Amino acid sequence: MFTAALVLIAAAVISLFNLRFETDIISSLPRGNAVIDQGAYVLEHHPYQNRIFIDLALDEKNPDKLVAAAETLETRLQKSRVFQTVGTREMGRLFPKLMAHVTENLPVLFTAEELENEIAPILQEGRVKQRVRENLSGLFTMDGMGRSDLAVKDPLGLSGRVLEKLKHLVPAQEIRFYKGQLLSADGRHLLVIANPKKAGTGAKPAHEIDETIEEATRVLKQKYRDTEADFTVTPVGAYRAVIDNETTARTDTKTALFFATLGIACLLMLAFPRPYIGLLAFLPAVFGTVCALAFYSIWHSSISVMTIGFGAAIISITVDHGISYLLFLDQPHETKGKAVSREVRAVALLAALTSVGAFFMLSFSGFPVLGEIGQFAAFGIAFSFIFVHSCFPLLFPRLKAARRPGGFFLQSAVDRISGGGMYKPALALVFVAVMAIFADPNFNLDIAEMNTVKKQTIAAEKRISEVWGQQLFDKVYLMAEAPNLRSLQEQSDRLARSMDGEIEAGTLSAAFSPAVVFPGKQRCQNNLAAWKKFWQDHDRKGMEKEIRRAAFALGIPGSAFSGVYKAGKSPCNGGLAIAPEFREMLGIHYFPEADSWMLFSALTPGPEYDPEAFFSTYSDKKQVRVFDPNYYSRIISEFLSQTFVRMLIVIGISVTLLLLLFFMDPVLTGIALLPIGFSLICTLGVLSLIGLPLNIPGLMLSVVVVGMGLDYSLYMVRAFQRYRDEHHPYQAHIRMTVFLAGVSTLIGFGTLAMGEHNLMKSMGQVLVIGIAFVMAGAFSLLPPSLRYLFRPVQFSGDTARPGTKLHQKRIRALYRHLEAYPRIFSWFKRRLDPMFAELPEFLRNPAVVIDIGCGFGITAAWMRAMNPEIRIYGADPDPERARIAGRVVEPCGRIYPAAAPDLPDFQVQADLAVMLDMIHYLSDSQLAVTLQKIRKNLQPGADLLIRATIAEDTHVPVLHRIESFKNRLTQTKTYYRPADRIGNILTENGFALRSTGPSGTAREEIWFLAESDGANQ
């Protein structure tokens, strides 16, 4: 056990130092899906992917007081160093400069289409005068102070058409800038925008953001405590959902842990004589998980939390291995750890191998995340099983008898559940037939349904949407990437042209590209050419005169407008360079690690927006990526559902193939899968009836249900296959193992099903329903089916001649549904060994036979198939071989696990004894004692038939060499004798040798037929 502890510590250290734990679930998803790939790339590089909006509201219309309060709030947030940027003051500072830039460069900012569609109508007769009057009259107001130069350069206010498009840089519509802040239309709300330094999708950053905002709010309330101002601070952002999910999940987990611990403790007290021993059943799962991490780290440098969480849930299935071992161990009589391990391993090995093999097959599913889960789960299950059968025997080499029997009433209840008449399977079949009618699942694959958001968060989002508009959240992001700014401007030009078409088509309602105010070289040249042509066609000089007259009427000298709207010197040699101070405002960022420039544009979908069509149109463009949060979420949901459906299919096929390989019996394979099929149909039917949709957690946990159901089935099938008699005490232990494993799972996940968190609640509901039906199927369908399959074989009718179809059919019936190896070995032995063709000439219709070294009972089966009335008794030193032989001869005899010469008293007088291919394992003295004991159980004149391997000095046959090599490996002593020596030993021990002869051709075996003299009986 000390070694196991060292291994556990070493594994934990290896895992911590070798593995990087990946908390980003998206990064663990396989690449290849364009929507997921591009979305993940945009999310990884977007500087403000977790932007937080704070609505600062006042119960009166007082913009100045709102601005002052916002300054207090922003100052406090900025001091916390949790946020990278806070507020819109920088944007407010830059807007006047941007307005001046637009006015100075009007000739290169309009496309030919925009000039014809937007500017030409302004120049119609009578409208120029009105336009000039409206634009210039503002110069005489307080708001117009400082804007005279701009108005003179643009008396028609054409720059307003360009600036109108800049509104999309602002996160909401129907707002106005006031002293550098964003105010709502009614002047009662102010919007504060904060960009965290760390993504708010992590638990720790989310709490830091929440605490900082709460502290800033307290400071604000404290400052205005003595005034009548009543401020309301309403923040929204991804961090709130993270906190809501975490707090709800933590509360549910604590509640579930308390009630689950209480329930399982009570269960263990009822089941075990010493309940504390039952608690050790959880150790293998812990050991397996930690060792799986260490082993996994040999091939991988990182592991997703999704792999750990889901894989650990699968590994927890192995708790039934620990329960079964400890149930066999904790008894009212003294038990030995190694003997218990041998007995449990015989039943549980198939379940462990099947689970390991099935989950390891996920490595070949083509889905990397499934491969990770499969490998981790396979390693964990394997190490858990190894721990049970290597460490537990060392921890409990010998356990004293318990002072009281454990679980008598519980055991009786479990026995009654699995027993009874045929009404239970009949009811189960009727029920599953009815459920099959309703088994039409309603899928809900919305990944957002896995989140749990509190009412306060929902109310906050509703308030923000009502004040600032839903478009605050409904955005589609376009990201362009280029190695330098000039190339990025060219990308921006192409996107601007495309976005104009999308707006016209109704696909988008609003979009902005830096090309609108900073066109690249080609767009700049095209716009300038269009500007010149436009004013040639629309008499720029005549329009200038009209502007002068309108200005003069307002008292403004007309000379100020000389040359207005005349294209000056071309600035288009390299396009309009984007000044560094405007880059961040326009969504342009440089990423040193990628050595590239990236442009992020937020688009507002229009009424004709189709996410799939939009993505396919723009995702093919070079260096352009699209991220639509809603479409991205939908694709991930569909992808996850397809992933886990594929996992279920791969595991289902793998399990079926592995069971066929292990059992080599389609009937047993089908019966082992019965509870899983029963649970699948009934679960889908019940979910449909109660209106509970099958969501992503349900699909994920379907694999766990299959794994647990398979373990329960294999335990019960192997128990019947091994013990046959359902009243065997070990059968009771296995039934109790299945019951405890199932009920403990129901208790644990049943408490989750009553929680509030959507994900955990859904997991609990699906698992409770699925496991309940798995248990129902296992206890109602398996016992009657297995009782029928493993009923004792009885033959009626006359004897069958050896080698006939009837004879072969009877032999197959005797081995039917037993373990695969004995059946296969028997099949090959009967076809390859000449013994069975030669046996009939040595037999005189024996009625009672003693078979020493009977092996798997192949000779006994051959004789019993020939004569149904025969009684056969025997012994073999290998307990497993003796057990199989005992199944073959029952109820017409008995086989003892005993080695010659320590044979039991068979308490019969046989008329034939056989010793086939075994006397070379006995020394002369052992052979003599064995012959004397056999002679005591033979009638006078009864036959003794021996086939022995003869030692030859010249030629050593191949089979003899193989046998000798095997014996050297197992350090088994052999005693090969010449034929005359064997004859002498027979004579010396009261047997008269009647005949000898070779067995087969070119073989080393010789037949010896002797007769008992009947003396000393």
N, C-alpha and C positions, 0 to 999 in steps of 0.2 A: 504493500500500500504506500510505503514511503517512496518507492520508485514511481508509482502512479502520480503522487503529488509533485515529484520533481519533473516528471514529463509534462504535467499540467502547467507548472510554472514556466518551464522552458518554452512550451508551446505559446503561452501568453506573451512572453518576452519576444519570441520570434515574430509573432503576429504584429505586435505594437511597432517593432522596428522595421519590419519588411513590408508591411502593408500600409497603403494610404487609403483611408476610409473616405469614399466619395459620397458626399451628402446630396449632391445635385443628381436627382433621379433622371433628369433629361439626358445628362451626359452618359448615363449607363445604357441608354436605349441604343439599339443598333443603328448604324448609319445606312443610308440607301434610300430612305424615304425623303424626297425632296422637301416636303413641307416641314418635317421635323428638323432636317439638317439646317435649312435656312433659318427657321425660327430660333434654333439653338444658337446659331452664329450671331444673329442680330441681338438676342438676349445677352450673349456673352460680351458684346462690344458696345451695346447702347449705354451711353453714360448716365442716362436718367430713366432707367427701366423701372425704378421703384419710386417714382416721384410721389410726393405727398402733397395733398391739397388741404388747406386749412381755411375754413370759412369763419371770418370774424364778423359777427353781426352786432348791431346796436339797435335798441328799440326806438330810436328816433333818427330822423334824417339829419345827420351832422357829419359830413365828409371829413372835416378837419379833425374832429375827435377820433374818428375811425383811423385816419392816417397816423395820428399820434399814438394810438393804442397799438397799431400794427408795428410801428417802430420799436416800441417796448418789447413786443412779442418776438420780432425778428432779431433784435439785439441779444435777447436771452438765448434764443435757439442757436445763433451763430457762435456765442461764447462756449456752448457745450462741446464743440468740436465733433459732434455727431453728424453734422450736416456739412456737405461740401459747399452748397450755395443756398441762400435763403432770400426770398423776396424777388421783386421785379424792378428794383430801383435801377439796376444796371441797364435793363431793357429800356426803362423810361429815359435814362440819360442818353442812350444811343439813338433813340427814335428821331430826335431833331436832326442829328447828323445824317441819319439815313434819309430823312426828308430832303435835306439840302443836296445830298448825293443824287437823289432821284430827279430833282428839279434841274440840276446842272447837266444831267445826261439823258434828258427826255428823248432826243433824236434816236437813241439806240435801244430804247426800252419798249418799243411797241412793234409788234409784228404787223405785216401787211393786213392780215385779217382783223386784228384789233383796231387798226387805224380806220378801216372801212366800216366795221360794225359798231365801234364805240365813239370814235372821234368825229367821223363824218356827220353823224346826226347833229352834233353840237354846232356845226358850221352852217346849218340851214338858215335861211333868211329870217331875221328877227331874233334868233336865239343867241347870237354872239353878244349883242348888246346886253341882253338879260343876264347872260353868263358872266360877263365882265362886271356888271353891276353887283351881282351876288358875291363874286369872289373878292372884289376890291373894297366893297363896303365894310368888310370885316376888319380892314386895317384901322378903322376909327373906333374900334372897341378895345377893351382891356385885353381880351384873348388874342387880338391881332398884333399886339405890340411885339416887336422883335421878328415879325414875319414879313416885313415890307419888301425885303430883297427877293424873297421867294415869290411873293405875289406879283412883283414887277416882271420877274423872269417867266412867270407862268400865269398870266392874267385870266386864262380860260380854266385854270385849275385842272389841267390835264394830269398833273402828278397825282391827283386824287384817285384816278383810275388805277395807277400802279400801287399806291399806298393801300387801296382797298384790298389788294391781294395779300398785303403784309398782315392783315388781321388774322390770317391763319396761323401766324407765329404765336399768337396769343391763345392759350388753351381753351378759352370760352368765348362765346359771342355775346352780343348785347351788353358790352362792357365799355368803360372809358378809362383812360389814364387820368389820374389826378394826383399831382405831386409825386409822380413816380410809382403810384400804386394802382391796382386794378379794382375799380369800383363797379358794383352792379348798377343796372339801369335805374333802380329806385333809390340809390344812394345809401342804402341801409346795410349793405354787405360789402366786405372787402376780402379779396382772395389772396392768400399768402401761399406761395409755392416754395417747397423745400425739397432739396435733392440730397438724400443720405449718402454718406461716404461708403457705407456697406449696404448690401442688398437687404431689404427688410424681410426677405423670405426665410432668414435664419432666426432661430428662437432668441439668441442673445442680442443681435442687433435690433430685433423687433421690440424687445423689452427696453433697450436703451432709448430707442426713438419714442416709445410711449412715455417713459419716465421723464424724458427731456421736455416733451410737449406738456405733460401734466405740470412740471415744475414751472415752465414758462407761463402757463395759464394761471397758476397760483400767484406768481409775481405780478401779472397783469391785474388780477382781481384785488390784490393787496394794494396796488398803486391807486386804483380808483374806488377803494372801499368807502371813502368818505364822500364820494360824489354820487349824483343820482344816475350816473351812467351804468347801464346794465349790459355788459358784454357777454356774448355767447360764443364760445370757441368750439368749432366742430371739425375735427380732423378726419380725413379718410385716406386710406392707402392699404397696400397689401399687408403691411405689418399688423393691422388690426385683425385680419383673418387668421394670421399666424398665431397671435396671442389667443384669440377665441378658440382655435383648434387645440392649442396646447393646454389651456386651462381646463377646457371641457374634457379632453382626453385624460389629463392627469386626475381629475375628479372621478371620472368613470373607472380609471385603472385602480385607484385607491379603493373605491367601493367594491369593484370586482375582486380585487386581491383579498380584501377582508372577508367577503362572503364565500369566495372560492376556497380560501384557506380554512375557514370554519367548516364548510361543507366537506371538503376532502379530509380534514382531520377527523371529523365524525365518521366518515366512511372508512378510514383506515382503522379507527378504534373498533368498528364493527367487524372488520375483515381480518385483522391480524391479532394474534395473541399478544404481541408486543408492538403497538402502533408506531413507536419510534423507528422500528426497523423498516416499516413500510415507507417512511419518508425518504429513505435512501434510494428509492426508485427514481428520484429525480437527478441523482448524481450522474448516471451515464449520459443523459442529454447534455449536461453542463460540460462534462469531459469531452464528449463528441464534438460539441460546437467549438470549443477552444482548440482542440487538436485539428479540426477541419480548417480553421483559420490558418494555423501554422502550415499545414500541408498545402493549402490553397496558395499560400504566399510563395511557394517554390516556383509556381508557374505564372503567377500574376503579381503585378506591382501594386494594384489597387483593387478595391472591392466596393461595390455599391451598397448603400444602406438597405436598398430594396432586396438585394441578394441576401444580406445578413438577416433581415427581418423575415422574409419569406422562407429562406433556407432553415432558419432556426425553428420556425413553426413546423416545418416538415420533420426536422430532427427530433422535435418533441414527441413525435409518434413513438419513438423508441422507449418511451416510459413503460410500455407494456412488457418489454423485455425485462426491465428491472422488476416490475411487479410480479411477473411469472417466476423469476428466480427467487425472489424473497418469499413468495407464497409457498414454494416448495421447501424453502429453507426453514421458515418459522413454523415449527410443528410441535405438537405436544410430546414428541419423542426426539431423541438426539439425531441430528443430521450432519452430513459431511458436505463441505462446500464443493469438492470436485465431483462427487456423485450427483449432487443437485445440478451442477453445471452440465454434466453429461446428459442428464435426462431432459433439461430445459432446452439445451442446444439441439437435441434431436428433433424437437418440435418447432423451435423458433428459427433455426438456421435458414430454412426455405423462405420464410417471411423476410428475413434480413437480406438474403442474397437477391431476392426478387426486387425489393425496394432499391437496393444499391444499383442493381443492373438497370432498372427502369429509369431512375433519375440520371444515371450516367449516360444513358442513351440520349438525353437532352443535349449533350455536347454535339450531337450530329444533326440537330434540328435546323441548323442554318441561322438561328437567332442567337447572337452572342450573349444577350442577357439571360436567355434560357440555358445556354451552356454554363454560364457562371452559377446560376441557381442549381442546376443539375449536379455539377461537380461538387459544389459546397455541400449540398444535401447528401450526396452519395458518400463523401468522405465522413461527414458527421454521423450518418447512420452506421457506417462500418466501424468507426472508432467507438461509438456508443456500445455496439454489440461486443467488440473486443474487450471493452472495459468490464462489461457484465461478466464475461466468462474467463477473464484473466485476473481482474482485481478483486471481485467479490469472493472468489474461492480463497484468495490470500487473506482478505479481511476476515472471512469466516471459515477457517479451515475445518472447524467443528463447532457446532452451535448446540448448547445444552437444550434439553427439553423445556418448552414453555410451561409455566405453572398452570395455565388454563388453555383450553382449546379456543381457537379464535373463529369468529364468524359463523357459529353454528346456525343461527337463525337466518343470517344473510345467505349462507351457503344453501340452506334448505330452500330459501326463496328463489335463488338462482337455478337450482336443480328443478324446481317446479316450473319455472319459466321455460326452460329448455326441454322439459319432458312433456308428458301428456299425449293425447290422441291426435288424430289427423285433423281435428277441427281447426287447429292453429294454422297449419299451412294452407288449409282450404280458405279460411278467412283472409289470410295474407294474399293469396292469389286473387280472390274476389276484389279485395281492396286495391291491389295494383292494377287490375283490369279497369276499375272505375277511374283511378287516377290517370291512367293512360289516355282516357278521353279528354281530360282537362290539361294534360301535359303540353300546353302550348305557351312557352315562356314569353313574358313581355320584357324585352331587353331595355335597360336604361344605361346607356354607355357614356353618360355625361360625367366627365371627371370632376366637374364642379360639385356634383352631388356628394362627393367624398368629403367635402369640407363642411364644417359646422360653424355658422356665423351667428353671433348673438343678436338679439332684437335691437340693442343700442347701435350696433354696427350697421344693420340694415336701415335703421331710421336715419343715421348720419349720411349714408349714401343717398337716400331718398331726398334728404334736405339739400345736399349739394346739387343733385340733379335738378331739383325744382328751381333753385336759385340761378345756377350757372349753366344749366342745360346738360342733357344726357351726352352730348358730343364731347364732353369733358373726358368720358371714358371710352366712347366708341371711336377708336382710331385704328387705322391700318398704317403700318410703318414700312417705308421703302428705304433700303440702304444701298448706296452706291459706293464703290471702293475703287481707288486708283492710286498709282504710285506717286503722283505729284498733283499739285493744285491745278495745273493747266488741263491735265487729263480729266480731273474731277469736274472741272467747269464744262468740258465737252460732254461728260455724262449728264451733268445737270441740264445742259441745253436740250439734249435728246429727251430727257424725262419731262422737261417743261412742255415740249411740243406734244408729247404723248398725253400728259395730264390734261392739257387743254381740250384734247379730243374726248377724253373720258368724262370731263365735266359737261361738255356739250351733249354727250350721249346719255347723261344721267347716271353713269356708273359711279361718279364721285360728285359730291356736293361742294367740296372745297379741297384745294390742294395748293401747295406752295413749293417752289423750287428757287434756289438762289439765282438761277438764270433770269428770273424776272427783274432783278435789280443789278445783277452782275453777270451779264451775258458773256459767253465765251467768244472766241475770235469769229467763228463762222456766223453765229447768231447775231453778233454785234454788227458785222458787215451787212448781213441780210436786212436787219432792222433799219440800219442807216440808209441803205438803198431804198427801202420801202418808204421811209420818211421823206426823202428828197422827192421821190416820184409823187407821193401823196400831196405835198404842198405845191408841186408843179400843176397838178390836176385841180387843186382847190384855191388857186390864186392867193398865195400867202400874203402878197403885198396889199391886195384889196382887203384882206382880213385884218392886216395890221392897221390900215386906216380906220377901219370900223372900231377897232380896239381903242385907238387914240381918241376918237370922238366920244366913246362911252366913258373913257377915263376923264376927259376934259369936263364932261358933265358932272363928274363927281369932285371936280376941283383938283385933279391930279394932272400934272403936265404930260401932254401926249408924247413929248420927246423921250420920256423914260422908256418908251416901248419900241424904240427904233431897233429894227432887226430882230424882233421877237420871233421865236420858233425857227430861226434860220439855223440850218445845220452848219456848225462850225468845223474846226479842224477835226479830222477823224481820230477818235480814240481807240480804233479797232485793230491796231497792229497785233495785239496779243489778247484782245478782249479786255473787259474792265477788270482790273486786278481787285481781288477781295482783300480789303484792309484787314489786318490781324484782329482789330478790335471787334469786327462784325462776325467773325467766323463762328464763334460759339453760339451767338444769337441766331445764326442761320443754320445751325445744326451741323457744322463742319468741325471735325476733330482729327487730330493726328495721333496715331498709335505707334509708338516707337518699337514695341515688340514685333509688330507686323511690318514696320517700315512702310506704312501706307496711310493715305488720307481717306477718311470716310465721311459720307454725307448721310444724315438721317432726316427723312421727311415724314411728317405726320399727315395722313390723308383722312378725310372724312367721307365715309361711304355715302352714296346717293341711293335713290329709290330703285335703280336698275342694277345695283351692285350684286355681282355673283362671285363669291370668294374663289371658287374653283376655277372659273374662267379667268378672273383677274390674275390669279397666281400663275396659271399656265401661260398667260400672255407675257408677264413681266419676269418670271423666274428664269426664262430662257435667255434673257438679255445678259450679255457679258458683264460680269462684275456687279450685277444688280440682284439684290435679295429682297424677298417680301416676307413680312411678318404680320399676319392678321391674328390677334390673340384668340378670337372666337373660333376661327377656322382651325388654328393651330391646336386649340384644346380639343376640338371635335376629332381631328385626325389622330391625336395622341390617344384619345378614348377608344376610337375604333382600332387603333394599332394594338393597344394593350389588350383589348378584348380578343382580337385575332391571335395575339401572342399566347394568351392563356388557353384559348380553345385549342391552338396547335399543341401546347404543352399537354393538355388533357388527352388529345388524340395520340400523340407520340407515346405518352406514358401508358395509355390504354393498350395500344398495339404492342409496346415493349413488354408490358406485364403479361399479356396473353401469350406471346411467343415464349417468354421465359417460363411461364407455368407449363406450357406444352413441353418445353425442353426438360424441365425438372420432373414433372409428373410422367411424361410420355404417356399421357392418358387424357384424351379429349373430354371424357365424361367428368373426371375429377376437376379438370380445368374449368369446365362450364359451371360445375357446382360451386367452386371457389369464387367465381365471379357473380354468382346469384345475388348475394346481398348488395353488391355495388350496383347492379342493374336495377334491383328492387328499389334501392335508395334513390337512384337517379330519377326514375319515373315518378315515384311518390313525392319526392321533393319538388320537382317541376310542377306536378299537379297541385300540390298544396300551395306553393307560391302563387300559382295562377288563381286559385280559389280565393285566397285571402288578399289578392291584389298587390302582392309584394313583387316588384320587378327584379329581374336577375341583373345585377349590376356588376361592375368590375371587381369589387371585393368578392362577390359570389363566384365569379368565374375563377378568380385566383384560388379561393379556398376549395373549389371542387376537387383540385388535385389532392389537397389534404384529406378530404373525405374519401377519395379513392384509396389513398395510402393507408388510412386507418381501417377502412372497410376491408382492404386486402389483408392487413395484418389479422384482423378478427377472423376472417374466413380461413386463412391459412393455419392459424392456431387450432381452430376447431377441426378442420379437415385433417391436419397432420395428427391431431390427438386421436381421432377415430382410426386413422390409418395405422397408428402405432399401437394403440391400446384396444381398439375395436369395441370392447365392452364399455358402454356408456356409464356403467356403475363402477368402473375402475376408479380408485381414489385419485389418480393423477388426472383423469378426465375432469373431475370436480375442480382441481386446481386450475386447469386451463379455462374452464367455464368462468371461474371466479376472476381470472386474469382479464378475460375479455370484458366481463361485466364492470370490473373496477376501472379499467382503462377507459371504457365508454362513458360511464357515469361521471368519472372525474373530469372528462372533457366536457360533458354536458353541464356540470356545475360551473366550471371555469368560464365557458363561453356563454352559458345561460345568464350569468350576471352581466356580461357585456351587452347581451341582447336587450337588457332593461335600462341601458345607459342613455345618454343624450347625444353623444358624438356620432354623427352619421356613419362614418367609416367603421368604427368599432361596433356600433349597433348592428350594422348590416353584416359584419363578419360574424357576430354572435348569432344572429337570426339564422343565417345560412348554415353555419356549422351545427347549431343545435338541431335544426330540422334534418339536415343531412345525416349526422351521426345517429340521431334517434332512429331514423329509418334503416340505417346500416345495422344497428343493433337489433331492431325488430326483425329484419331479414335474416340476420345471422341466427337468432334464437328461434325463429319460427320455421324457416325453410331448411336450414342446414341439418339439424338433428334428425328429422324424419328421413331426409334424403340420404344421409350418411348411414343411418340405421339400416336402410334398405340395401344400400350398396355393400356394406360390410357385414351382412348377415352370414352366418356360418354356411359353408357350401355343403349341400347334401346331394348325393347321387342316388337315383333310383334305377332299378333295372338290373340286368345281368352284368357279368364281367365284360370288359372290353379287351379285345385282342390288342397287344402292344403294336403301336405304329399306325393303327387305324385312325380315321377321322374322329370317331367318337372318343378314342383314347387321347388324342391331341387336344380335342375340345375340352375334355375334363381337366387336363393339366393346365390349360390356359385359364379355366375357371378358378382353379385353386390359387393362381397367382394374380388374378384380376384385381386391379386397384391397389395392389401392394406397392411398395417403393419401386422406383424405376430400375435401380441397379439389379436387385435380385431377379426381377422379371426378365431383363435383358440378358443377364448372366445365364439364367435358366434356359432361355431360348437358344443361345449360342452353344451352351453345354450339350443340350440334347441333340443338336444338329452336327456338332463337330467331334464329339467323343463317341468312339465305337462301343463304349460300355453298354449303351442302351439297346443296341442291336444284339448284344451278346447275353444280356441278363436273362432272357426267357429260358435259355437252355439250362440255367443253373437253378431255377425255381421249381418248387413242388407245391404250388398253390398254398403258400403260407397264409395263416390266419392272423398270427401275431408276429410282429417283426421288431427287432431291436437294431437301431442304426447308430453306430458309434462314429463320431466325427461327421455328423449329418450335413454340415454346412448350411446352405439355404434350403435344405429339404428337397432337393431335386429328385433324388432317388425315391424318397418317401412319396413325393407327388406322383412319380411314375407308377409306383406300386398301387397307390390309392386310386388313381385313375383306372387302373386295370381291374381292381377288385374293390368295389365300394364298401364291402363288409370288413375289410382288413383293419386291424388295429396296429398302430405304429408308435413305438416309443424310442427315444433317442437322446443323445447328448452332443453338445459341441462346446468347445472352450470359449468361443466368441459369443458373448451375450446377444449381440445384434443378429448374428446368423441363427442362433438358437431361437430367438424371438420370431424371425421370419419362418423358420421351419415349423415352429409351434402353430403359427397361423395356417400353415398348409395342412397339417394333420388334424387340427381340431374340427369337429369334436370327437374324432376317432383315435385319440392318442394324446401323448404329451411329450414335449421336448424339454430337456433340462439344460441350463447353462452350466456345464461341468466339463472338466478336462480329464481324459484318461491319465493315470489310472484311478483318479478320485471320482469314480462313478457313483451315482446314487443307486439305491435298491429300487429297481423298476417295479418290483412286486407283481411280476407276471411270469408266466412260463411260456416263453416264445418258442416257435418252431423254426425261426430263422434269425440269425444275427449277421449284420453286414459291417465290414470295416473296409471302406473304400478309399484308397489313396491317402492313408493317414498313418500307417504303422511306422513309417520312416521318421516320424517325429518322436517316437518312443524308444527309450533305451531297452536293452534286453530285459532288465528287471521290471521296468514299467510295463513292457509288453506282456510279461508273464503275469503280473498282478491283474492287468486288464483282462486277459484271457480267462483267468480264474473267476473274476467277478461276473464276466459274461456267462460263463458255464453254469453259474448258480441260477441264472435266470432263463436257462434253456431246458426244454424237455429232453429226456433221453432220446438220442438219435436225431436231434435237431441239427440243422445245417449251420455252418459258419462259412460265410463267403467273404474272402479277402481279395482285394486287388492291391498289389504292392509294386512299388518301383524298385527294380533290381539294379544293384551296382554292377557295372561292367568296367573292366580295365582297358578295353580297347576302344570301342566306339561309344561316345557320349552324345545322345540325341539332343537336338536343339531345345526341346521342351524341358529336358532335364537341366540344361545349362541356365535357362531362364529361371527355373524354380530355384536353382542353387544361388543365382545372383540375388533374387528376392530374399532368400533366407539369410544371406550375408548382410544385406542392408538392415534387416530386422533383428540380426544377431540371434537367429533361431538355429538351434542345434539339430542336425539331422543324422539319422542312423540307417544308411542304406546297407542292405544285406543281400547275400546271394540266395538263390532259391532254396538250396538244400538247407541252409541255416534256418530259414523261415519254417521249413517242414519239420525240422528237429524241434524248434520251439513249440510248435503246435502239438507235436506228439508228447513232449515233456509236460504239457499242461492239460492233458486229458482229451485231446482231439485226434481223431484218426483222419489222416489226409486221404481223400478219395480221388482227387484229380487235380491237375494243374494244366495251364495252357496260356498262350500269349493273348494279349488284348490288342486287337487291331494288327496292323502291319507296320513294321519299322518303328515300333514303339518300345519303351522300356518297361511297360507294365505287364505283370503276370497275374493270372487268376489262380487262386487257391480255394478249393472247395473241401471243407473238412466236416467231420461229423462228431458230435458230442458223444462221449462214451457213457454219459449218464451217471458216473460214479460221483460220490461226495455231493449229491444234490441236497 
